[in-house]
């Protein structure tokens, strides 16, 4: 497979697991078949757990042992079930009696919990991945054999991410929220506990042996169960029974600063009921931190050999079967499938992020370009949405011109996803002269497409590199005024504009509103501004509260208001 600098990439080998059109769609497994498949995970978990010695585990499985999590399904069931056990003051770690597999572990029906787990898995896919339809979620889960980690990797593979082996960020919020929604929809008695179990960190000296012990098919002893319970009780950072806030500066009331090798800061405060809390911040050299070595469950499971083997099997089977049935000719542009619609929406999100980044670095005040006045916030996002959609149309048109073989829009969108909308390398060299920029600008519905096409032709690779250098700004900073003047000077050396009808004459006519209509429009504008001012004030209040409660984080300032219609 070639990268962005190549002429092509093998899109067929990337997957297209949910790219189907009418007759070539695979048969979808019915619910009973799915639930019976998931039941096998519960039968395996019951075989491995000491249900005879610890019959209370049976109820833990039935009520909270969902196969939802970031490990393999059986491990998820075991972890979620054991987390529901009460913690005894002195557990008996004596060797368990000989395992006797009776009716309790073998003949129990797990249909109800299996069905609820499947329901939760579907909701996780919909919450974690934007624009994923129910049919796509079911297809990915079926292919992954209801292993959530494999299903996540399949979606990433289909969406042509730059880093197919990108690690999960379980504490980033998104995956935690998706797990919480999945647990809630699956009827878990404590959704927050399930999400926390899978997304918090644990001391590595406890985590590694437990996860290694769970990976495989060995039977779990009662001592193993309590070892797992001990791990789950040692989440890091540990939870506190109270919240303690110090809103005073160093050397202020109740705070002192140390010197030399002493502590940098000592703080004490009365928290009620005769209890004083003291905080000591040490000045220590690197490598002498008191914090333990910690890690996530997903660090040991998401990219494990077992997960990679399952993914490789899915990719191999997909390559052997092909995207479509042999001999079947499908016009993919005639009836867009769920897969390509999902990719298109993701591309629009990518382009939207480009526009937001561009607006963030543009100079402010008198240096701001015309028609970008956002002092009162964004009242209507439809113009930007329309601009983003037309930009995507222009990129598709450009790609179809560059490619040697004719591309359908379906394939062009896949290429754009693969290159993350960056056609810089493809537009260099021999390809630059092949591009008819007028037609590209026309496809993007530019109001002055001839002028814009001429402008694009004037941007040689050298000029583009120079402009890219001038547009670079430090994170969180705007373009300097000197760089902005240089950019304008470079662009003003372009070709003279042609005689094209101005934008306002093409799209704007003379409209006369009645007095009643003008009054109504004025009233609605004032109402929108009042709503926007209220939202801005509330957001600023929330951000200020957050900054006070999290003083170690960077101060957040509200620069753009939210949409208020």
C-alpha positions, -999 to +999 in steps of 0.1 A: +000+000+000+013+034-009+011+065+012+000+100+004+029+105-019+020+075-041-004+074-070-027+048-055-036+028-025-051-006-023-085+004-009-100-031-013-075-045+012-085-018+037-118-036+044-152-021+033-168-044+058-201-025+056-200-014+020-228-032+003-254-023-023-287-040-026-282-076-038-247-081-026-255-074+011-247-104+033-274-122+053-278-107+087-279-130+116-311-129+136-312-120+172-316-155+185-285-166+166-266-136+180-277-143+216-268-180+213-233-170+202-229-146+231-242-173+255-210-193+247-189-166+264-210-170+295-207-208+295-170-204+293-169-178+321-190-201+342-167-230+335-137-210+346-152-193+377-155-212+410-193-211+411-195-242+434-172-228+460-186-192+456-223-196+445-228-159+450-209-153+418-238-168+398-260-139+408-232-114+401-229-127+366-267-126+360-271-090+372-238-073+363-216-097+344-220-080+310-195-088+283-190-051+277-155-038+282-120-033+267-108-069+271-121-101+254-157-109+261-150-137+286-125-116+306-151-087+306-177-110+321-153-122+348-141-087+357-176-072+357-190-101+378-163-101+404-166-063+408-202-069+421-189-091+449-190-075+484-155-071+499-152-093+531-131-082+560-110-113+559-114-135+528-105-171+530-075-178+507-072-214+516-069-239+487-104-245+472-119-280+471-118-301+440-138-285+412-172-301+407-190-289+376-227-293+384-259-279+370-251-245+384-222-239+361-231-260+330-268-260+324-278-225+333-293-204+306-276-171+299-300-159+273-313-129+292-279-114+301-266-123+267-294-103+250-288-073+273-251-074+266-257-074+229-281-044+233-254-026+252-227-034+226-248-018+199-253+013+219-216+016+226-208+015+188-234+041+181-222+064+209-184+060+203-185+063+165-204+092+149-226+085+118-226+047+124-260+032+115-276+003+134-270-020+104-233-011+104-229-015+141-245-050+139-222-059+110-190-049+127-200-067+159-209-099+139-175-098+121-157-092+154-175-121+171-189-095+196-154-087+208-156-049+214-119-043+209-119-060+175-150-042+164-133-008+172-103-018+152-125-028+122-143+005+122-110+024+123-097+002+095-127+010+073-124+047+080-088+048+069-073+063+100-037+076+098-028+053+128-045+020+125-028+008+157-037+040+176-039+033+214-071+039+232-074+069+255-098+054+281-096+084+304-102+109+276-139+110+282-153+097+249-148+060+255-158+063+292-191+080+282-198+053+255-192+026+281-215+043+306-242+046+279-238+009+269-240-002+305-270+019+312-289+006+281-279-030+290-295-027+324-263-028+345-271-019+381-242+006+383-232+019+349-206+043+364-189+014+381-185-006+348-172+025+329-148+032+358-136-003+360-125-003+324-112+033+322-093+039+354-057+030+361-044+003+384-010-004+400+010-023+374+024-048+399-012-059+406-027-054+371-002-073+349-004-107+368-042-106+370-047-098+333-022-125+323-040-150+345-073-141+328-059-144+293-063-181+284-087-208+295-074-219+329-098-223+358-099-195+383-095-204+420-112-186+449-078-171+457-076-157+421-111-142+426-100-123+457-068-112+439-090-098+411-112-081+437-082-066+454-070-052+420-104-036+413-104-020+447-070-003+440-081+021+413-057+050+408-059+077+418-078+065+449-112+080+456-114+104+485-144+105+510-144+143+507-134+171+484-108+195+496-102+229+479-075+254+487-083+288+472-054+307+488-021+315+472+013+303+486+024+323+517-012+332+522-034+321+551-027+286+562+000+282+535+038+283+539+066+279+514+097+259+522+133+265+511+162+245+501+155+207+502+124+213+523+089+211+509+079+236+483+045+241+497+026+231+529-011+238+532-035+230+560-072+236+563-101+228+586-126+206+570-151+202+598-159+179+628-126+186+644-106+173+614-077+192+598-062+182+564-026+189+555-011+188+520+026+186+516+042+191+481+077+177+481+106+190+461+122+159+448+146+150+420+134+130+390+129+093+395+119+097+432+082+101+428+060+085+453+034+077+427+032+040+417+037+027+382+001+024+369-016+013+337-050+007+320-066-027+314-067-017+277-029-014+276-027-051+281-057-062+260-065-038+232-033-046+212-028-081+227-017-110+204-051-125+207-069-093+196-044-088+167-050-125+156-088-119+155-083-087+135-060-104+110-085-132+106-113-107+098-091-089+073-080-121+056-116-134+053-127-101+038-098-101+013-107-136+002-144-129-002-140-095-018-163-065-013-189-077-038-201-110-052-181-123-082-194-111-115-217-086-099-215-051-113-228-024-090-231+013-097-221+025-062-230+061-071-266+052-080-275+041-045-251+053-017-246+027+010-244+033+047-206+029+046-200+057+021-226+080+037-207+075+070-174+083+054-189+114+038-201+127+071-167+120+087-150+140+059-173+169+065-163+168+101-126+168+091-132+198+068-151+216+095-121+212+119-099+228+092-122+258+090-123+262+128-086+260+130-083+286+102-107+310+120-088+305+152-054+317+138-067+346+117-056+380+131-082+400+150-092+436+150-085+457+119-063+429+105-093+405+103-103+397+067-137+409+055-169+389+061-155+372+092-170+392+120-177+369+150-178+394+179-215+386+186-209+348+182-221+324+156-258+330+151-263+307+121-240+278+111-257+271+078-233+293+057-202+274+071-220+240+066-228+250+030-192+261+024-178+228+038-201+207+017-190+226-015-154+223-005-158+185-003-174+185-038-144+204-051-119+180-035-138+150-051-137+168-085-100+174-082-092+138-072-112+124-101-092+146-125-058+136-110-064+099-111-054+080-142-084+056-141-119+070-139-132+072-103-167+070-091-176+095-063-178+064-040-141+056-046-131+093-045-145+097-010-126+066+001-093+081-012-100+114+005-106+096+038-073+077+033-054+110+027-074+129+053-084+155+026-047+163+020-040+162-017-008+182-015+015+155-027-008+144-055-011+179-068+027+182-073+048+175-104+031+160-134-003+161-118-004+198-114-007+205-151-036+180-155-059+198-131-086+220-147-090+243-118-119+261-134-140+230-134-129+221-099-140+256-087-172+252-106-179+218-090-175+236-056-200+262-067-176+291-063-194+323-073-164+334-093-150+301-104-130+314-133-111+339-111-107+313-084-094+287-109-069+312-122-058+320-087-053+283-079-032+278-111-010+307-099-001+288-067+029+268-077+043+242-052+070+267-042+045+295-034+023+269-015+053+259+006+060+296+014+024+303+023+023+272+045+053+284+064+038+319+069+005+303+081+022+284+109+014+297+143+022+284+178-006+264+194-033+288+208-018+318+190-029+338+160-009+347+129+014+376+135+006+409+118+040+408+099+032+373+086-003+384+076+012+413+056+036+389+038+007+365+030-013+394+015+017+405-005+023+370-019-013+366-029-016+401-044+011+390-069-014+367-085-032+371-119-055+400-125-092+392-120-113+384-150-146+401-159-169+378-138-202+390-124-196+400-087-209+377-060-235+401-047-250+406-081-251+368-088-269+358-056-286+389-042-315+408-056-335+437-045-359+426-018-384+450-001-400+439+032-432+452+045-431+473+077-446+444+097-420+420+083-391+444+091-404+447+127-407+409+131-371+405+117-358+431+141-376+415+170-362+380+162-327+394+159-329+411+193-343+379+208-314+358+193-288+383+207-304+381+241-303+343+241-267+344+229-257+368+256-273+345+282-256+314+269-222+332+268-226+344+304-236+309+316-207+292+298-182+318+312-196+311+347-192+274+343-156+277+329-147+300+358-160+274+383-141+247+365-109+267+366-112+273+403-118+236+410-090+226+386-062+252+391-036+229+377-052+230+342-047+257+317-071+286+319-099+283+294-113+314+278-145+315+258-136+331+224-165+319+203-201+316+214-222+286+206-249+285+180-281+301+191-310+299+167 
